[in-house]
């Protein structure tokens, strides 16, 4: 690992050695108050992650992102391609929300909520600690020749990692194609769905690669969020920070000596034990200041607090604090910048709520048949031909569907005389004719309003163009 605490820390990564090769990170198993809090949050989120595809609200899967069929369920609400604007607003809300919390609390999303961190630190690393042991044992095992003990542990660990990756891939697939479809594939047997099985194994391979080998490199190299910190963070942002004022003082860091009157020596409270470095999952030294590799996991806070308690010094040498708090003892302020983000977030949420209330359960499209003008029939009747498409966004069948002109006196005739029913989450499409007396037209291109009814209830209203002869303007 590259030497920490030197001026070169900005030019190199903690996961690279002096020759630029991968330096494997062996973090010490964390423990402490913050780690316990993170475990509670992580396991709660894992339960939600694994349960969401199998929980249904009103017959709709709680969360689904079926890209192939362009069907999405978010918190039990179904969204179709026609609702894409709602999906975009939701994504904007998510982005503004993350930006707001980053400006206020730093990279808290990465350390507490990000699935990559949760799976890596709370699932795969904990299994690694169980099989390989803590930091020291893992280092010795990596340097050990391939004897029976090492082979046994590696095969056991890799097998468990593969099984968990396979389970994650199944859950991921349930989000994409729906849990009902996934369960049907499982009960049908893999031989009947070979293409799906191949996709599942590809997903498994990706997850296995990420969590068994690539690991913290995802946060350091791949994820763009860390690089956004330089834009989003300022001196008022609350981050996991080292109190250099207290840690360095006049004489700087120094090793702890028993029975030493440390305050009178001018030495800082940092005893240079490297506990914060050894426990860091991305291999950095938090004492060097804010770095893009830091995911705000709080492991260094717990490690430092335990050392401070052992040497009878105040806790909080590493803590959640802003640069202004450390340097100027300023408390957290709700700055105009934060207020601006809150206002934008509030507007977006209000717009989304309003659009959700205005959203109908039926999406109707009635369009004139391309290339067709109009037909002049007897009794001065003008006829236009249209195609219609009705999408049922609910999980209930809609029966006895019919069309009625609202804006003009006239008739609507379906090409088929059968009763029109729309299955749950189904689609009905066909052809219809609109016939209006020429005397009721105001020009050669009128806008007509059409009501769609189920029985006697109006379930949707839409408009379309109606062409007529110019002589009847």
C-alpha positions in Angstrom: 0.0 0.0 0.0 1.2 3.5 -0.8 2.7 5.2 2.3 0.0 7.3 4.0 0.3 10.6 5.7 2.7 12.0 3.1 2.2 14.7 0.5 1.8 12.1 -2.3 -1.6 11.0 -1.1 -3.4 13.4 -3.5 -1.5 11.9 -6.5 -1.9 8.2 -5.7 -4.7 5.9 -4.5 -4.5 3.9 -1.3 -5.3 0.8 -3.3 -2.2 1.1 -5.5 1.4 0.3 -4.6 4.5 2.3 -5.6 4.6 0.4 -8.9 1.0 1.2 -9.8 -0.2 -2.4 -9.1 -3.4 -3.3 -7.1 -2.7 -3.2 -3.4 -5.3 -5.4 -1.8 -7.1 -3.7 1.1 -7.5 -5.7 4.3 -9.6 -3.6 6.6 -9.8 -4.5 10.3 -13.2 -5.6 11.4 -15.0 -2.5 12.6 -16.9 -2.3 15.9 -18.5 0.4 17.9 -21.6 2.6 18.2 -21.7 3.9 14.6 -21.1 0.5 13.2 -24.1 -0.9 15.1 -26.3 1.9 13.8 -25.1 1.2 10.2 -25.9 -2.5 10.7 -29.5 -1.7 11.7 -29.9 0.6 8.7 -28.3 -1.8 6.3 -30.3 -4.9 7.3 -33.5 -2.9 7.2 -32.6 -1.7 3.7 -31.7 -5.3 2.7 -35.0 -6.5 3.8 -36.7 -3.9 1.7 -34.5 -4.6 -1.3 -35.2 -8.4 -1.2 -38.9 -8.0 -0.4 -39.9 -5.2 -2.7 -40.3 -7.4 -5.9 -42.5 -9.9 -4.0 -44.7 -7.4 -2.1 -47.9 -6.3 -3.9 -50.1 -3.3 -3.3 -53.5 -3.3 -4.9 -52.3 -6.2 -7.1 -49.2 -4.2 -8.3 -45.7 -5.2 -7.6 -44.2 -2.8 -5.1 -41.2 -2.0 -7.2 -40.6 -3.2 -10.8 -38.5 -1.8 -13.7 -39.5 -3.8 -16.7 -37.5 -2.1 -19.4 -38.3 -4.6 -22.1 -42.0 -4.1 -21.8 -41.6 -0.5 -20.7 -43.7 -1.1 -17.5 -42.7 0.3 -14.2 -44.1 0.0 -10.7 -42.9 2.5 -8.1 -44.3 2.1 -4.6 -47.2 0.1 -6.0 -48.1 2.7 -8.6 -48.0 1.4 -12.2 -46.3 3.6 -14.9 -46.5 3.0 -18.6 -44.5 4.6 -21.4 -47.2 7.4 -21.6 -46.3 8.2 -17.9 -42.6 8.7 -18.7 -42.8 12.3 -17.7 -43.7 11.2 -14.2 -40.8 8.9 -14.1 -38.5 11.7 -15.2 -39.8 14.0 -12.4 -39.2 11.2 -9.9 -35.7 10.8 -11.1 -35.1 14.5 -10.8 -36.5 14.4 -7.2 -34.0 11.7 -6.4 -31.1 13.6 -7.9 -32.0 16.8 -6.1 -32.5 14.9 -2.9 -29.1 13.3 -3.1 -27.5 16.6 -3.9 -29.2 18.3 -1.0 -28.0 15.7 1.5 -24.5 15.7 0.0 -24.2 19.5 0.4 -25.5 19.2 4.0 -24.0 15.9 5.2 -21.4 15.0 2.7 -21.2 11.5 1.2 -23.6 10.0 3.7 -25.5 8.2 0.9 -22.4 6.1 0.1 -21.8 5.0 3.6 -25.3 4.3 4.8 -27.6 3.8 1.8 -25.7 2.8 -1.3 -26.3 -0.9 -2.2 -22.7 -1.4 -3.2 -21.5 -0.4 0.3 -24.2 -2.3 2.1 -23.5 -5.6 0.3 -19.8 -5.1 0.4 -19.4 -4.2 4.1 -22.4 -5.8 5.7 -22.6 -9.1 3.7 -19.5 -10.1 1.8 -16.9 -8.7 4.2 -18.7 -10.1 7.3 -18.6 -13.5 5.6 -14.9 -13.0 4.8 -14.2 -12.2 8.5 -16.1 -15.4 9.4 -14.1 -17.6 7.0 -10.7 -15.9 6.8 -10.5 -14.1 10.1 -9.7 -10.4 10.9 -7.1 -8.2 9.2 -4.0 -10.0 10.5 -5.2 -13.4 9.6 -6.3 -12.3 6.1 -2.9 -10.8 5.4 -1.1 -14.0 6.5 -3.5 -16.1 4.5 -2.9 -14.0 1.3 0.9 -14.5 1.7 0.5 -18.2 2.5 1.4 -20.8 -0.1 -1.5 -22.8 -1.6 -1.7 -25.5 1.0 -4.7 -27.5 2.2 -5.9 -24.8 4.6 -5.8 -22.0 2.1 -7.5 -24.0 -0.6 -10.2 -25.0 1.7 -10.9 -21.5 2.9 -10.8 -20.0 -0.6 -13.1 -22.6 -2.1 -15.6 -22.1 0.8 -15.5 -18.3 0.5 -15.8 -18.3 -3.2 -18.7 -20.8 -3.1 -20.6 -18.7 -0.6 -19.9 -15.6 -2.6 -21.2 -17.2 -5.7 -24.4 -18.4 -4.0 -25.1 -14.9 -2.6 -24.3 -13.4 -6.0 -26.8 -15.8 -7.6 -29.5 -14.8 -5.1 -28.9 -11.1 -5.7 -29.1 -11.8 -9.5 -32.5 -13.5 -9.0 -33.8 -10.5 -7.1 -32.4 -8.2 -9.7 -34.2 -10.2 -12.4 -37.4 -10.0 -10.3 -37.2 -6.2 -10.5 -36.8 -6.4 -14.3 -39.3 -9.0 -15.4 -41.6 -9.2 -12.4 -41.7 -11.6 -9.5 -44.6 -13.6 -10.9 -42.7 -14.2 -14.1 -39.5 -15.1 -12.3 -41.4 -17.7 -10.1 -43.0 -19.1 -13.2 -39.6 -19.6 -14.8 -38.3 -21.3 -11.6 -41.2 -23.8 -11.4 -41.1 -24.4 -15.2 -37.4 -25.4 -14.8 -34.3 -23.9 -16.3 -34.3 -26.1 -19.4 -37.5 -24.4 -20.6 -36.0 -20.9 -20.2 -32.4 -21.3 -21.3 -32.0 -17.7 -22.5 -33.2 -16.4 -19.1 -30.8 -18.7 -17.3 -27.9 -17.4 -19.4 -28.9 -13.8 -18.5 -29.1 -14.9 -14.8 -25.6 -16.4 -14.9 -24.3 -13.2 -16.6 -25.8 -11.1 -13.8 -24.4 -13.5 -11.2 -20.9 -13.2 -12.8 -21.1 -9.4 -12.7 -22.1 -9.3 -9.0 -19.5 -12.0 -8.1 -16.8 -10.0 -9.9 -17.7 -6.8 -8.2 -18.0 -8.1 -4.6 -15.3 -10.8 -4.8 -12.6 -9.0 -6.7 -13.3 -5.4 -7.8 -14.8 -4.4 -4.4 -13.8 -0.9 -3.2 -12.6 0.0 -6.7 -16.2 0.5 -7.7 -16.4 3.5 -5.3 -12.9 4.8 -6.2 -12.7 4.3 -9.9 -16.2 3.7 -11.4 -18.7 5.6 -9.4 -18.9 9.3 -10.5 -20.5 10.4 -7.2 -17.2 10.6 -5.4 -15.9 13.1 -7.9 -19.0 15.2 -7.5 -18.0 15.9 -3.9 -15.5 18.5 -5.1 -18.4 20.4 -6.6 -21.0 19.8 -4.0 -19.1 20.0 -0.7 -18.1 23.3 0.9 -16.6 24.2 4.3 -20.1 24.1 5.9 -20.9 20.5 4.8 -20.9 18.0 7.7 -18.5 15.1 6.8 -16.5 12.5 8.6 -13.5 14.7 9.5 -10.4 14.6 11.5 -10.0 17.4 14.0 -6.5 18.5 13.0 -6.6 21.4 15.5 -6.9 19.0 18.4 -5.0 16.2 16.8 -1.9 18.1 15.9 -1.7 21.1 18.3 1.8 22.7 18.5 4.0 19.7 18.4 2.1 17.5 16.0 1.2 13.8 16.3 3.2 11.6 18.7 3.1 8.1 20.0 1.4 7.6 23.4 3.6 7.2 26.4 2.3 5.8 29.7 2.0 8.2 32.6 2.8 11.2 30.2 1.2 14.6 31.0 0.4 15.0 27.3 -1.4 18.4 27.4 1.6 20.1 28.9 3.9 18.7 26.2 2.0 20.5 23.4 1.6 17.2 21.5 -1.7 16.6 19.7 -4.2 14.1 20.8 -3.5 11.9 17.8 -1.2 9.1 19.0 -0.3 8.0 15.5 -1.7 4.5 16.1 -3.0 4.1 12.5 -6.2 2.5 13.8 -8.2 4.7 11.5 -6.2 3.6 8.5 -6.3 -0.1 9.3 -10.1 0.0 9.6 -10.8 2.0 6.4 -12.4 -0.1 3.7 -10.9 2.1 0.9 -7.4 2.2 2.3 -7.1 5.9 3.0 -5.8 8.0 5.9 -8.7 10.3 7.0 -6.1 12.5 8.7 -5.1 13.8 5.3 -8.4 15.5 4.9 -11.4 15.1 2.6 -10.7 12.6 -0.2 -12.8 11.2 -3.0 -12.2 7.7 -1.8 -13.9 8.3 1.6 -17.4 6.9 1.6 -18.3 8.3 5.1 -18.7 4.8 6.6 -17.8 6.0 10.1 -15.5 3.0 10.7 -12.6 5.4 11.5 -14.8 7.3 14.1 -15.4 4.1 16.0 -11.8 3.0 15.8 -10.5 6.4 17.0 -13.1 6.6 19.8 -12.0 3.3 21.2 -8.3 4.3 21.2 -9.1 7.7 22.8 -11.0 5.9 25.5 -8.1 3.5 26.1 -5.6 6.3 26.5 -8.0 8.4 28.6 -8.4 11.2 26.1 -11.7 12.8 24.9 -13.6 11.1 22.1 -14.5 12.8 18.9 -11.0 13.3 17.4 -12.6 11.9 14.3 -16.3 12.8 14.1 -19.1 14.2 12.0 -18.1 17.9 11.6 -17.7 20.6 9.0 -14.4 22.3 8.2 -15.8 25.5 9.7 -16.7 23.6 12.8 -13.1 22.3 13.2 -11.3 25.5 12.3 -13.7 28.2 13.6 -16.0 26.2 16.0 -19.0 27.3 13.9 -22.2 25.2 14.2 -24.2 23.9 11.3 -26.0 26.6 9.4 -29.0 26.3 7.0 -27.3 28.2 4.3 -29.0 30.0 1.3 -27.6 27.3 -0.9 -29.4 24.6 1.1 -32.6 26.7 1.2 -32.5 26.9 -2.6 -32.2 23.1 -3.0 -35.1 22.6 -0.5 -37.3 25.0 -2.5 -36.5 23.2 -5.8 -37.1 19.8 -4.1 -40.4 21.1 -2.7 -41.6 22.4 -6.1 -40.7 19.1 -7.8 -42.5 17.1 -5.1 -45.6 19.4 -5.4 -45.6 19.0 -9.2 -45.3 15.2 -8.9 -48.2 15.0 -6.4 -50.4 17.2 -8.6 -49.7 15.1 -11.7 -50.4 11.9 -9.8 -53.8 13.2 -8.8 -54.5 14.2 -12.4 -53.4 10.9 -13.8 -56.2 8.7 -15.0 -56.4 4.9 -14.8 -57.1 4.8 -18.5 -54.8 6.1 -21.2 -56.6 6.8 -24.5 -55.2 7.7 -27.9 -57.5 8.3 -30.9 -55.6 9.2 -34.1 -56.8 9.7 -37.6 -55.8 6.9 -39.9 -52.7 8.0 -41.9 -53.2 8.9 -45.5 -57.0 9.1 -45.2 -59.0 12.3 -45.7 -62.8 12.1 -45.1 -65.8 10.6 -46.7 -68.9 12.6 -47.8 -71.9 10.3 -47.1 -75.6 10.9 -47.7 -77.7 13.3 -45.7 -74.7 15.7 -45.6 -72.7 13.4 -43.2 -68.9 13.7 -43.0 -67.1 10.6 -41.9 -63.5 10.2 -40.6 -61.7 6.9 -39.8 -59.5 6.6 -36.7 -57.4 4.1 -34.9 -57.8 3.9 -31.1 -55.6 2.5 -28.4 -56.9 2.2 -24.8 -54.5 1.2 -22.0 -55.8 -0.1 -18.7 -53.4 0.9 -16.0 -55.3 -0.8 -13.2 -55.3 -4.5 -12.0 -59.1 -4.8 -12.6 -60.9 -5.6 -15.9 -62.8 -2.7 -17.4 -66.0 -3.9 -19.1 -68.7 -2.4 -21.4 -66.4 0.3 -22.8 -67.9 2.6 -25.4 -67.2 6.0 -27.0 -69.4 9.2 -27.1 -69.0 12.5 -28.8 -69.0 15.4 -26.4 -68.2 18.5 -28.5 -70.3 17.8 -31.5 -73.6 16.1 -32.4 -72.7 12.9 -34.2 -72.1 9.2 -33.9 -69.1 6.9 -33.2 -69.1 3.5 -34.8 -66.6 0.7 -34.1 -65.5 -1.5 -36.9 -66.2 -4.5 -34.7 -69.7 -4.8 -33.2 -68.4 -6.9 -30.2 -68.6 -5.5 -26.7 -65.3 -3.8 -25.9 -63.6 -5.0 -22.7 -60.1 -4.2 -21.5 -58.3 -6.8 -19.4 -56.3 -5.8 -16.3 -53.1 -4.0 -17.2 -54.2 -4.7 -20.8 -54.4 -3.0 -24.1 -57.4 -2.6 -26.5 -56.9 -1.2 -29.9 -58.9 -1.1 -33.1 -60.6 1.1 -35.7 -63.6 3.4 -35.4 -65.6 5.9 -37.5 -66.7 9.4 -36.4 -69.7 10.8 -38.3 -70.8 14.4 -38.0 -73.3 16.5 -40.0 -71.4 19.0 -42.1 -73.5 21.9 -40.7 -72.1 21.3 -37.3 -68.5 21.8 -38.4 -66.9 25.2 -38.1 -64.0 24.7 -40.5 -62.1 22.2 -42.5 -60.3 20.9 -39.4 -62.2 20.8 -36.1 -61.1 19.5 -32.7 -63.6 17.0 -31.4 -63.8 15.8 -27.8 -64.6 12.2 -27.1 -65.6 10.6 -23.9 -64.7 7.0 -23.0 -67.3 5.4 -20.8 -67.5 2.2 -18.8 -71.2 1.6 -18.4 -72.5 5.0 -17.5 -69.3 6.3 -16.0 -66.9 8.6 -17.9 -63.4 7.1 -17.3 -61.4 9.2 -19.8 -61.7 12.2 -22.1 -59.6 12.9 -25.1 -59.5 15.0 -28.3 -58.6 14.5 -31.9 -58.8 16.3 -35.3 -61.7 15.9 -37.6 -61.4 16.9 -41.3 -64.2 18.3 -43.4 -64.6 20.0 -46.8 -63.5 23.7 -47.0 -66.9 24.7 -48.5 -68.5 24.2 -45.1 -66.4 26.7 -43.2 
